[in-house]
Amino acid sequence: MFLTSENLFELTGRKTKSKQIEALLSMRLPFWINAIGRPVVTIAAVEGRNEAPKEKTWVMPRVIHGTKADR
């Protein structure tokens, strides 16, 4: 879930998008900017918890060479 515009104003004390972004950067809160240029902050980021456990990255399985089928 994400902070509402009102929550973002309360958090940063700023109304304009550029000033909210400056405030979030100075607070070192993770956020991203949506398609209309507004900063988007998750509730988890404000509460100080991880948003979701990161999935393990895919690793290519090893191929064992040297059998008769591979020659």
PyMOL Python script that loads the backbone (N, CA, C, O; Angstrom):
from pymol import cmd

cmd.read_pdbstr("""\
ATOM      1  N   MET A   1       0.832  -1.179   0.000  1.00  0.00           N
ATOM      2  CA  MET A   1       0.000   0.000   0.000  1.00  0.00           C
ATOM      3  C   MET A   1       0.884   1.252   0.000  1.00  0.00           C
ATOM      4  O   MET A   1       2.062   1.208   0.356  1.00  0.00           O
ATOM      5  N   PHE A   2       0.280   2.358  -0.408  1.00  0.00           N
ATOM      6  CA  PHE A   2       1.033   3.593  -0.590  1.00  0.00           C
ATOM      7  C   PHE A   2       0.448   4.730   0.242  1.00  0.00           C
ATOM      8  O   PHE A   2      -0.727   4.708   0.610  1.00  0.00           O
ATOM      9  N   LEU A   3       1.280   5.716   0.530  1.00  0.00           N
ATOM     10  CA  LEU A   3       0.806   6.903   1.223  1.00  0.00           C
ATOM     11  C   LEU A   3      -0.115   7.698   0.299  1.00  0.00           C
ATOM     12  O   LEU A   3       0.108   7.764  -0.910  1.00  0.00           O
ATOM     13  N   THR A   4      -1.144   8.295   0.879  1.00  0.00           N
ATOM     14  CA  THR A   4      -2.026   9.167   0.109  1.00  0.00           C
ATOM     15  C   THR A   4      -1.346  10.519  -0.067  1.00  0.00           C
ATOM     16  O   THR A   4      -0.305  10.784   0.534  1.00  0.00           O
ATOM     17  N   SER A   5      -1.937  11.361  -0.887  1.00  0.00           N
ATOM     18  CA  SER A   5      -1.398  12.714  -1.075  1.00  0.00           C
ATOM     19  C   SER A   5      -1.384  13.471   0.243  1.00  0.00           C
ATOM     20  O   SER A   5      -0.446  14.214   0.533  1.00  0.00           O
ATOM     21  N   GLU A   6      -2.433  13.279   1.044  1.00  0.00           N
ATOM     22  CA  GLU A   6      -2.492  13.940   2.354  1.00  0.00           C
ATOM     23  C   GLU A   6      -1.391  13.425   3.275  1.00  0.00           C
ATOM     24  O   GLU A   6      -0.736  14.208   3.964  1.00  0.00           O
ATOM     25  N   ASN A   7      -1.185  12.095   3.287  1.00  0.00           N
ATOM     26  CA  ASN A   7      -0.122  11.519   4.110  1.00  0.00           C
ATOM     27  C   ASN A   7       1.244  12.044   3.692  1.00  0.00           C
ATOM     28  O   ASN A   7       2.092  12.346   4.532  1.00  0.00           O
ATOM     29  N   LEU A   8       1.442  12.149   2.393  1.00  0.00           N
ATOM     30  CA  LEU A   8       2.721  12.633   1.876  1.00  0.00           C
ATOM     31  C   LEU A   8       2.954  14.088   2.285  1.00  0.00           C
ATOM     32  O   LEU A   8       4.076  14.473   2.614  1.00  0.00           O
ATOM     33  N   PHE A   9       1.892  14.892   2.265  1.00  0.00           N
ATOM     34  CA  PHE A   9       2.002  16.280   2.716  1.00  0.00           C
ATOM     35  C   PHE A   9       2.341  16.331   4.204  1.00  0.00           C
ATOM     36  O   PHE A   9       3.190  17.118   4.622  1.00  0.00           O
ATOM     37  N   GLU A  10       1.677  15.491   5.006  1.00  0.00           N
ATOM     38  CA  GLU A  10       1.951  15.463   6.447  1.00  0.00           C
ATOM     39  C   GLU A  10       3.385  15.020   6.731  1.00  0.00           C
ATOM     40  O   GLU A  10       4.045  15.555   7.621  1.00  0.00           O
ATOM     41  N   LEU A  11       3.855  14.046   5.971  1.00  0.00           N
ATOM     42  CA  LEU A  11       5.204  13.524   6.174  1.00  0.00           C
ATOM     43  C   LEU A  11       6.269  14.554   5.813  1.00  0.00           C
ATOM     44  O   LEU A  11       7.213  14.777   6.571  1.00  0.00           O
ATOM     45  N   THR A  12       6.106  15.176   4.651  1.00  0.00           N
ATOM     46  CA  THR A  12       7.143  16.081   4.147  1.00  0.00           C
ATOM     47  C   THR A  12       6.933  17.535   4.558  1.00  0.00           C
ATOM     48  O   THR A  12       7.893  18.301   4.643  1.00  0.00           O
ATOM     49  N   GLY A  13       5.690  17.916   4.811  1.00  0.00           N
ATOM     50  CA  GLY A  13       5.390  19.316   5.091  1.00  0.00           C
ATOM     51  C   GLY A  13       5.423  20.180   3.845  1.00  0.00           C
ATOM     52  O   GLY A  13       5.454  21.407   3.937  1.00  0.00           O
ATOM     53  N   ARG A  14       5.417  19.551   2.683  1.00  0.00           N
ATOM     54  CA  ARG A  14       5.501  20.257   1.404  1.00  0.00           C
ATOM     55  C   ARG A  14       4.317  19.882   0.525  1.00  0.00           C
ATOM     56  O   ARG A  14       3.812  18.761   0.588  1.00  0.00           O
ATOM     57  N   LYS A  15       3.873  20.849  -0.308  1.00  0.00           N
ATOM     58  CA  LYS A  15       2.742  20.596  -1.202  1.00  0.00           C
ATOM     59  C   LYS A  15       3.175  20.291  -2.632  1.00  0.00           C
ATOM     60  O   LYS A  15       2.545  19.483  -3.314  1.00  0.00           O
ATOM     61  N   THR A  16       4.242  20.931  -3.085  1.00  0.00           N
ATOM     62  CA  THR A  16       4.653  20.735  -4.474  1.00  0.00           C
ATOM     63  C   THR A  16       5.459  19.444  -4.622  1.00  0.00           C
ATOM     64  O   THR A  16       6.157  19.011  -3.706  1.00  0.00           O
ATOM     65  N   LYS A  17       5.336  18.849  -5.809  1.00  0.00           N
ATOM     66  CA  LYS A  17       6.015  17.574  -6.074  1.00  0.00           C
ATOM     67  C   LYS A  17       7.524  17.690  -5.898  1.00  0.00           C
ATOM     68  O   LYS A  17       8.152  16.832  -5.278  1.00  0.00           O
ATOM     69  N   SER A  18       8.099  18.749  -6.444  1.00  0.00           N
ATOM     70  CA  SER A  18       9.560  18.889  -6.382  1.00  0.00           C
ATOM     71  C   SER A  18      10.045  19.042  -4.944  1.00  0.00           C
ATOM     72  O   SER A  18      11.082  18.490  -4.577  1.00  0.00           O
ATOM     73  N   LYS A  19       9.308  19.782  -4.136  1.00  0.00           N
ATOM     74  CA  LYS A  19       9.701  19.962  -2.729  1.00  0.00           C
ATOM     75  C   LYS A  19       9.496  18.676  -1.936  1.00  0.00           C
ATOM     76  O   LYS A  19      10.276  18.381  -1.031  1.00  0.00           O
ATOM     77  N   GLN A  20       8.449  17.901  -2.265  1.00  0.00           N
ATOM     78  CA  GLN A  20       8.245  16.611  -1.605  1.00  0.00           C
ATOM     79  C   GLN A  20       9.396  15.669  -1.924  1.00  0.00           C
ATOM     80  O   GLN A  20       9.875  14.948  -1.049  1.00  0.00           O
ATOM     81  N   ILE A  21       9.837  15.674  -3.172  1.00  0.00           N
ATOM     82  CA  ILE A  21      10.958  14.826  -3.582  1.00  0.00           C
ATOM     83  C   ILE A  21      12.230  15.231  -2.837  1.00  0.00           C
ATOM     84  O   ILE A  21      12.971  14.372  -2.360  1.00  0.00           O
ATOM     85  N   GLU A  22      12.483  16.532  -2.737  1.00  0.00           N
ATOM     86  CA  GLU A  22      13.652  17.010  -1.987  1.00  0.00           C
ATOM     87  C   GLU A  22      13.599  16.545  -0.532  1.00  0.00           C
ATOM     88  O   GLU A  22      14.601  16.097   0.024  1.00  0.00           O
ATOM     89  N   ALA A  23      12.416  16.658   0.074  1.00  0.00           N
ATOM     90  CA  ALA A  23      12.260  16.255   1.474  1.00  0.00           C
ATOM     91  C   ALA A  23      12.473  14.754   1.639  1.00  0.00           C
ATOM     92  O   ALA A  23      13.127  14.321   2.588  1.00  0.00           O
ATOM     93  N   LEU A  24      11.928  13.962   0.729  1.00  0.00           N
ATOM     94  CA  LEU A  24      12.090  12.507   0.812  1.00  0.00           C
ATOM     95  C   LEU A  24      13.555  12.113   0.642  1.00  0.00           C
ATOM     96  O   LEU A  24      14.038  11.203   1.317  1.00  0.00           O
ATOM     97  N   LEU A  25      14.255  12.792  -0.252  1.00  0.00           N
ATOM     98  CA  LEU A  25      15.682  12.518  -0.432  1.00  0.00           C
ATOM     99  C   LEU A  25      16.461  12.841   0.833  1.00  0.00           C
ATOM    100  O   LEU A  25      17.341  12.081   1.235  1.00  0.00           O
ATOM    101  N   SER A  26      16.139  13.967   1.459  1.00  0.00           N
ATOM    102  CA  SER A  26      16.865  14.334   2.679  1.00  0.00           C
ATOM    103  C   SER A  26      16.537  13.390   3.835  1.00  0.00           C
ATOM    104  O   SER A  26      17.362  13.189   4.726  1.00  0.00           O
ATOM    105  N   MET A  27      15.327  12.806   3.822  1.00  0.00           N
ATOM    106  CA  MET A  27      14.935  11.830   4.849  1.00  0.00           C
ATOM    107  C   MET A  27      15.474  10.432   4.553  1.00  0.00           C
ATOM    108  O   MET A  27      15.403   9.531   5.388  1.00  0.00           O
ATOM    109  N   ARG A  28      16.011  10.277   3.351  1.00  0.00           N
ATOM    110  CA  ARG A  28      16.533   8.987   2.888  1.00  0.00           C
ATOM    111  C   ARG A  28      15.467   7.896   2.900  1.00  0.00           C
ATOM    112  O   ARG A  28      15.745   6.741   3.223  1.00  0.00           O
ATOM    113  N   LEU A  29      14.242   8.282   2.542  1.00  0.00           N
ATOM    114  CA  LEU A  29      13.160   7.314   2.416  1.00  0.00           C
ATOM    115  C   LEU A  29      13.117   6.821   0.976  1.00  0.00           C
ATOM    116  O   LEU A  29      13.224   7.621   0.047  1.00  0.00           O
ATOM    117  N   PRO A  30      12.964   5.521   0.780  1.00  0.00           N
ATOM    118  CA  PRO A  30      12.870   5.016  -0.593  1.00  0.00           C
ATOM    119  C   PRO A  30      11.540   5.428  -1.221  1.00  0.00           C
ATOM    120  O   PRO A  30      10.490   5.351  -0.583  1.00  0.00           O
ATOM    121  N   PHE A  31      11.597   5.860  -2.461  1.00  0.00           N
ATOM    122  CA  PHE A  31      10.396   6.251  -3.195  1.00  0.00           C
ATOM    123  C   PHE A  31      10.700   6.163  -4.675  1.00  0.00           C
ATOM    124  O   PHE A  31      11.854   6.008  -5.076  1.00  0.00           O
ATOM    125  N   TRP A  32       9.663   6.261  -5.480  1.00  0.00           N
ATOM    126  CA  TRP A  32       9.864   6.381  -6.913  1.00  0.00           C
ATOM    127  C   TRP A  32       8.886   7.415  -7.427  1.00  0.00           C
ATOM    128  O   TRP A  32       7.963   7.817  -6.718  1.00  0.00           O
ATOM    129  N   ILE A  33       9.086   7.836  -8.639  1.00  0.00           N
ATOM    130  CA  ILE A  33       8.250   8.874  -9.231  1.00  0.00           C
ATOM    131  C   ILE A  33       7.347   8.213 -10.258  1.00  0.00           C
ATOM    132  O   ILE A  33       7.817   7.490 -11.137  1.00  0.00           O
ATOM    133  N   ASN A  34       6.037   8.466 -10.143  1.00  0.00           N
ATOM    134  CA  ASN A  34       5.092   7.829 -11.055  1.00  0.00           C
ATOM    135  C   ASN A  34       5.034   8.573 -12.388  1.00  0.00           C
ATOM    136  O   ASN A  34       5.788   9.520 -12.611  1.00  0.00           O
ATOM    137  N   ALA A  35       4.136   8.137 -13.271  1.00  0.00           N
ATOM    138  CA  ALA A  35       4.061   8.675 -14.629  1.00  0.00           C
ATOM    139  C   ALA A  35       3.679  10.150 -14.675  1.00  0.00           C
ATOM    140  O   ALA A  35       3.984  10.831 -15.654  1.00  0.00           O
ATOM    141  N   ILE A  36       3.017  10.658 -13.636  1.00  0.00           N
ATOM    142  CA  ILE A  36       2.643  12.075 -13.634  1.00  0.00           C
ATOM    143  C   ILE A  36       3.584  12.919 -12.781  1.00  0.00           C
ATOM    144  O   ILE A  36       3.289  14.073 -12.469  1.00  0.00           O
ATOM    145  N   GLY A  37       4.719  12.331 -12.406  1.00  0.00           N
ATOM    146  CA  GLY A  37       5.754  13.080 -11.714  1.00  0.00           C
ATOM    147  C   GLY A  37       5.599  13.205 -10.212  1.00  0.00           C
ATOM    148  O   GLY A  37       6.317  13.980  -9.579  1.00  0.00           O
ATOM    149  N   ARG A  38       4.686  12.464  -9.636  1.00  0.00           N
ATOM    150  CA  ARG A  38       4.490  12.525  -8.183  1.00  0.00           C
ATOM    151  C   ARG A  38       5.322  11.452  -7.486  1.00  0.00           C
ATOM    152  O   ARG A  38       5.459  10.341  -7.999  1.00  0.00           O
ATOM    153  N   PRO A  39       5.874  11.779  -6.324  1.00  0.00           N
ATOM    154  CA  PRO A  39       6.611  10.760  -5.572  1.00  0.00           C
ATOM    155  C   PRO A  39       5.645   9.746  -4.964  1.00  0.00           C
ATOM    156  O   PRO A  39       4.578  10.107  -4.468  1.00  0.00           O
ATOM    157  N   VAL A  40       6.032   8.481  -5.009  1.00  0.00           N
ATOM    158  CA  VAL A  40       5.221   7.400  -4.456  1.00  0.00           C
ATOM    159  C   VAL A  40       6.037   6.733  -3.356  1.00  0.00           C
ATOM    160  O   VAL A  40       7.173   6.314  -3.574  1.00  0.00           O
ATOM    161  N   VAL A  41       5.436   6.640  -2.163  1.00  0.00           N
ATOM    162  CA  VAL A  41       6.114   6.068  -1.001  1.00  0.00           C
ATOM    163  C   VAL A  41       5.246   4.951  -0.450  1.00  0.00           C
ATOM    164  O   VAL A  41       4.039   5.125  -0.281  1.00  0.00           O
ATOM    165  N   THR A  42       5.852   3.809  -0.171  1.00  0.00           N
ATOM    166  CA  THR A  42       5.093   2.718   0.434  1.00  0.00           C
ATOM    167  C   THR A  42       4.955   2.953   1.934  1.00  0.00           C
ATOM    168  O   THR A  42       5.794   3.602   2.559  1.00  0.00           O
ATOM    169  N   ILE A  43       3.891   2.419   2.487  1.00  0.00           N
ATOM    170  CA  ILE A  43       3.684   2.516   3.932  1.00  0.00           C
ATOM    171  C   ILE A  43       4.799   1.770   4.656  1.00  0.00           C
ATOM    172  O   ILE A  43       5.266   2.206   5.708  1.00  0.00           O
ATOM    173  N   ALA A  44       5.221   0.645   4.089  1.00  0.00           N
ATOM    174  CA  ALA A  44       6.287  -0.150   4.703  1.00  0.00           C
ATOM    175  C   ALA A  44       7.575   0.658   4.834  1.00  0.00           C
ATOM    176  O   ALA A  44       8.297   0.510   5.820  1.00  0.00           O
ATOM    177  N   ALA A  45       7.868   1.504   3.858  1.00  0.00           N
ATOM    178  CA  ALA A  45       9.088   2.318   3.915  1.00  0.00           C
ATOM    179  C   ALA A  45       9.040   3.292   5.083  1.00  0.00           C
ATOM    180  O   ALA A  45      10.057   3.540   5.731  1.00  0.00           O
ATOM    181  N   VAL A  46       7.872   3.839   5.351  1.00  0.00           N
ATOM    182  CA  VAL A  46       7.730   4.794   6.451  1.00  0.00           C
ATOM    183  C   VAL A  46       7.783   4.073   7.791  1.00  0.00           C
ATOM    184  O   VAL A  46       8.328   4.593   8.765  1.00  0.00           O
ATOM    185  N   GLU A  47       7.212   2.870   7.831  1.00  0.00           N
ATOM    186  CA  GLU A  47       7.211   2.099   9.071  1.00  0.00           C
ATOM    187  C   GLU A  47       8.560   1.460   9.357  1.00  0.00           C
ATOM    188  O   GLU A  47       8.786   0.954  10.455  1.00  0.00           O
ATOM    189  N   GLY A  48       9.458   1.479   8.376  1.00  0.00           N
ATOM    190  CA  GLY A  48      10.799   0.952   8.582  1.00  0.00           C
ATOM    191  C   GLY A  48      10.915  -0.547   8.427  1.00  0.00           C
ATOM    192  O   GLY A  48      11.852  -1.151   8.949  1.00  0.00           O
ATOM    193  N   ARG A  49       9.991  -1.156   7.725  1.00  0.00           N
ATOM    194  CA  ARG A  49      10.077  -2.602   7.509  1.00  0.00           C
ATOM    195  C   ARG A  49      10.293  -2.883   6.028  1.00  0.00           C
ATOM    196  O   ARG A  49      10.016  -2.046   5.169  1.00  0.00           O
ATOM    197  N   ASN A  50      10.790  -4.071   5.755  1.00  0.00           N
ATOM    198  CA  ASN A  50      10.997  -4.466   4.368  1.00  0.00           C
ATOM    199  C   ASN A  50       9.652  -4.659   3.702  1.00  0.00           C
ATOM    200  O   ASN A  50       8.708  -5.159   4.314  1.00  0.00           O
ATOM    201  N   GLU A  51       9.570  -4.262   2.446  1.00  0.00           N
ATOM    202  CA  GLU A  51       8.311  -4.368   1.725  1.00  0.00           C
ATOM    203  C   GLU A  51       7.947  -5.815   1.448  1.00  0.00           C
ATOM    204  O   GLU A  51       6.802  -6.220   1.652  1.00  0.00           O
ATOM    205  N   ALA A  52       8.889  -6.578   0.998  1.00  0.00           N
ATOM    206  CA  ALA A  52       8.662  -7.989   0.716  1.00  0.00           C
ATOM    207  C   ALA A  52      10.022  -8.663   0.652  1.00  0.00           C
ATOM    208  O   ALA A  52      11.009  -8.050   0.244  1.00  0.00           O
ATOM    209  N   PRO A  53      10.071  -9.913   1.053  1.00  0.00           N
ATOM    210  CA  PRO A  53      11.352 -10.607   0.927  1.00  0.00           C
ATOM    211  C   PRO A  53      11.735 -10.719  -0.540  1.00  0.00           C
ATOM    212  O   PRO A  53      10.896 -11.003  -1.396  1.00  0.00           O
ATOM    213  N   LYS A  54      13.002 -10.495  -0.815  1.00  0.00           N
ATOM    214  CA  LYS A  54      13.461 -10.577  -2.195  1.00  0.00           C
ATOM    215  C   LYS A  54      13.557 -12.036  -2.620  1.00  0.00           C
ATOM    216  O   LYS A  54      14.029 -12.898  -1.878  1.00  0.00           O
ATOM    217  N   GLU A  55      13.097 -12.275  -3.828  1.00  0.00           N
ATOM    218  CA  GLU A  55      13.174 -13.627  -4.361  1.00  0.00           C
ATOM    219  C   GLU A  55      14.607 -13.925  -4.778  1.00  0.00           C
ATOM    220  O   GLU A  55      15.359 -13.032  -5.168  1.00  0.00           O
ATOM    221  N   LYS A  56      14.961 -15.183  -4.687  1.00  0.00           N
ATOM    222  CA  LYS A  56      16.287 -15.578  -5.141  1.00  0.00           C
ATOM    223  C   LYS A  56      16.353 -15.406  -6.650  1.00  0.00           C
ATOM    224  O   LYS A  56      15.381 -15.647  -7.366  1.00  0.00           O
ATOM    225  N   THR A  57      17.510 -14.987  -7.109  1.00  0.00           N
ATOM    226  CA  THR A  57      17.672 -14.841  -8.547  1.00  0.00           C
ATOM    227  C   THR A  57      17.853 -16.213  -9.177  1.00  0.00           C
ATOM    228  O   THR A  57      18.375 -17.138  -8.555  1.00  0.00           O
ATOM    229  N   TRP A  58      17.419 -16.321 -10.403  1.00  0.00           N
ATOM    230  CA  TRP A  58      17.511 -17.581 -11.111  1.00  0.00           C
ATOM    231  C   TRP A  58      18.963 -17.862 -11.455  1.00  0.00           C
ATOM    232  O   TRP A  58      19.697 -16.965 -11.872  1.00  0.00           O
ATOM    233  N   VAL A  59      19.370 -19.098 -11.281  1.00  0.00           N
ATOM    234  CA  VAL A  59      20.729 -19.519 -11.601  1.00  0.00           C
ATOM    235  C   VAL A  59      20.640 -20.644 -12.616  1.00  0.00           C
ATOM    236  O   VAL A  59      19.869 -21.588 -12.447  1.00  0.00           O
ATOM    237  N   MET A  60      21.435 -20.536 -13.671  1.00  0.00           N
ATOM    238  CA  MET A  60      21.421 -21.568 -14.700  1.00  0.00           C
ATOM    239  C   MET A  60      21.981 -22.862 -14.125  1.00  0.00           C
ATOM    240  O   MET A  60      23.059 -22.859 -13.530  1.00  0.00           O
ATOM    241  N   PRO A  61      21.258 -23.971 -14.298  1.00  0.00           N
ATOM    242  CA  PRO A  61      21.771 -25.237 -13.773  1.00  0.00           C
ATOM    243  C   PRO A  61      23.035 -25.667 -14.521  1.00  0.00           C
ATOM    244  O   PRO A  61      23.215 -25.369 -15.702  1.00  0.00           O
ATOM    245  N   ARG A  62      23.883 -26.360 -13.813  1.00  0.00           N
ATOM    246  CA  ARG A  62      25.122 -26.839 -14.429  1.00  0.00           C
ATOM    247  C   ARG A  62      24.818 -27.991 -15.380  1.00  0.00           C
ATOM    248  O   ARG A  62      23.939 -28.816 -15.134  1.00  0.00           O
ATOM    249  N   VAL A  63      25.557 -28.016 -16.447  1.00  0.00           N
ATOM    250  CA  VAL A  63      25.450 -29.113 -17.403  1.00  0.00           C
ATOM    251  C   VAL A  63      26.730 -29.921 -17.287  1.00  0.00           C
ATOM    252  O   VAL A  63      27.831 -29.382 -17.397  1.00  0.00           O
ATOM    253  N   ILE A  64      26.578 -31.205 -17.068  1.00  0.00           N
ATOM    254  CA  ILE A  64      27.744 -32.073 -16.922  1.00  0.00           C
ATOM    255  C   ILE A  64      28.048 -32.695 -18.279  1.00  0.00           C
ATOM    256  O   ILE A  64      27.218 -33.401 -18.851  1.00  0.00           O
ATOM    257  N   HIS A  65      29.241 -32.425 -18.784  1.00  0.00           N
ATOM    258  CA  HIS A  65      29.663 -32.954 -20.082  1.00  0.00           C
ATOM    259  C   HIS A  65      30.507 -34.212 -19.870  1.00  0.00           C
ATOM    260  O   HIS A  65      30.987 -34.486 -18.771  1.00  0.00           O
ATOM    261  N   GLY A  66      30.669 -34.955 -20.943  1.00  0.00           N
ATOM    262  CA  GLY A  66      31.558 -36.103 -20.887  1.00  0.00           C
ATOM    263  C   GLY A  66      30.840 -37.435 -20.982  1.00  0.00           C
ATOM    264  O   GLY A  66      31.502 -38.473 -21.012  1.00  0.00           O
ATOM    265  N   THR A  67      29.534 -37.453 -21.030  1.00  0.00           N
ATOM    266  CA  THR A  67      28.832 -38.727 -21.183  1.00  0.00           C
ATOM    267  C   THR A  67      28.765 -39.063 -22.663  1.00  0.00           C
ATOM    268  O   THR A  67      28.984 -38.194 -23.507  1.00  0.00           O
ATOM    269  N   LYS A  68      28.465 -40.315 -22.986  1.00  0.00           N
ATOM    270  CA  LYS A  68      28.410 -40.748 -24.379  1.00  0.00           C
ATOM    271  C   LYS A  68      27.354 -39.974 -25.169  1.00  0.00           C
ATOM    272  O   LYS A  68      27.532 -39.739 -26.364  1.00  0.00           O
ATOM    273  N   ALA A  69      26.275 -39.581 -24.528  1.00  0.00           N
ATOM    274  CA  ALA A  69      25.211 -38.856 -25.218  1.00  0.00           C
ATOM    275  C   ALA A  69      25.669 -37.466 -25.664  1.00  0.00           C
ATOM    276  O   ALA A  69      25.134 -36.927 -26.633  1.00  0.00           O
ATOM    277  N   ASP A  70      26.642 -36.883 -24.979  1.00  0.00           N
ATOM    278  CA  ASP A  70      27.114 -35.543 -25.310  1.00  0.00           C
ATOM    279  C   ASP A  70      28.174 -35.548 -26.404  1.00  0.00           C
ATOM    280  O   ASP A  70      28.492 -34.487 -26.941  1.00  0.00           O
ATOM    281  N   ARG A  71      28.723 -36.684 -26.747  1.00  0.00           N
ATOM    282  CA  ARG A  71      29.829 -36.724 -27.717  1.00  0.00           C
ATOM    283  C   ARG A  71      29.364 -36.789 -29.123  1.00  0.00           C
ATOM    284  O   ARG A  71      30.181 -36.827 -30.042  1.00  0.00           O
TER     285      ARG A  71
END
""", "prot")
cmd.dss("prot")
cmd.show_as("cartoon", "prot")
cmd.util.cbc("prot")
cmd.orient("prot")
